[in-house]
């Protein structure tokens, strides 16, 4: 569904069913990170729609209606975040379609319900609805 290249030249693939796939070009081998319901530090879901590697090499994977998985290659662990269910549109807002990093280091994510601007450390976020209809607020691609 999306791909990126990390600072070591690995190709990272956000897949629709096979989790996160990291392909080492030099060795011709790949590693798959899959959801494990018994491991709270595993990837949130195997169905991912977007991927972003920020300037500190942290990987953010957006999912279809579930939230975001944050992976640190330094700790080899995932942290996950979802918009709380108390938000009446959490399913649409948790459908992350794209992600970019702004000049201040914030994570900006497009969703089926507007876009979110996150502080990547605290997960504090602001939710924006640029339009007045469902179609106006479906953000599929982001560019700075």
Residue pairs with C-beta under 8 A, 6 or more apart in sequence:
1 14
1 15
1 16
1 48
1 49
1 50
2 13
2 14
2 48
2 49
2 50
2 51
2 98
3 11
3 12
3 13
3 14
3 51
4 11
4 12
4 51
4 52
4 53
4 59
5 11
5 12
5 53
6 12
6 22
6 53
6 57
6 59
6 73
7 53
7 57
9 25
9 26
10 22
10 23
10 24
10 25
11 22
11 23
11 25
12 20
12 21
12 22
12 23
12 51
12 53
12 59
13 20
13 21
13 22
13 23
13 51
14 20
14 48
14 49
14 50
14 51
14 61
14 62
15 21
15 46
15 47
15 48
16 47
16 48
16 49
16 64
17 46
17 47
18 32
18 34
18 46
19 32
19 33
19 34
19 35
19 43
19 45
19 46
19 48
20 32
20 33
20 43
20 48
20 51
20 59
20 61
20 69
20 71
21 30
21 31
21 32
21 33
22 30
22 31
22 32
22 33
23 29
23 30
24 30
24 31
33 42
33 43
33 71
33 78
34 42
34 43
34 46
35 42
35 43
35 44
35 45
35 46
36 42
41 77
41 78
41 79
42 78
43 61
43 69
43 71
43 78
43 80
44 61
44 63
44 66
44 67
44 68
44 69
44 78
44 80
44 82
45 63
45 64
45 66
45 69
47 63
47 64
47 66
48 61
48 62
48 63
48 64
48 69
49 62
49 63
49 64
49 95
49 96
49 97
50 61
50 62
50 96
50 97
50 98
50 99
50 109
50 110
51 59
51 60
51 61
51 62
51 99
52 59
52 60
52 99
52 100
52 101
52 107
53 59
53 60
54 60
54 101
54 105
54 107
54 120
55 101
55 105
57 73
57 74
58 70
58 71
58 72
58 73
58 120
59 70
59 71
59 72
59 73
60 68
60 69
60 70
60 71
60 99
60 107
60 120
61 68
61 69
61 70
61 71
62 68
62 96
62 97
62 98
62 99
62 109
63 69
63 94
63 95
63 96
64 95
65 91
65 92
65 94
65 95
66 82
66 94
67 80
67 81
67 82
67 83
67 94
67 96
68 80
68 81
68 82
68 96
68 109
69 78
69 79
69 80
70 78
70 79
70 80
70 81
70 120
71 77
71 78
72 79
81 123
82 90
82 94
83 90
83 93
83 94
83 116
84 90
87 93
89 113
92 111
92 112
92 113
93 111
93 112
93 113
93 114
93 116
93 127
94 111
95 111
95 112
95 113
96 109
96 110
96 111
97 109
97 110
97 111
97 112
97 138
97 139
97 140
97 141
98 109
98 110
98 139
98 140
98 141
98 142
99 107
99 108
99 109
99 110
99 142
100 107
100 108
100 142
100 143
100 144
101 107
101 108
102 108
102 117
102 144
103 144
105 120
106 117
106 118
106 119
106 120
107 117
107 118
107 120
108 115
108 116
108 117
108 118
108 142
109 115
109 116
109 118
109 142
110 139
110 140
110 141
110 142
111 139
112 137
112 138
112 139
113 127
113 129
113 137
113 138
114 127
114 128
114 129
114 130
114 137
114 139
115 127
115 128
115 130
115 139
115 142
116 125
116 126
116 127
116 128
117 125
117 126
117 128
118 124
118 125
119 125
129 137
130 136
130 137
130 139
131 137
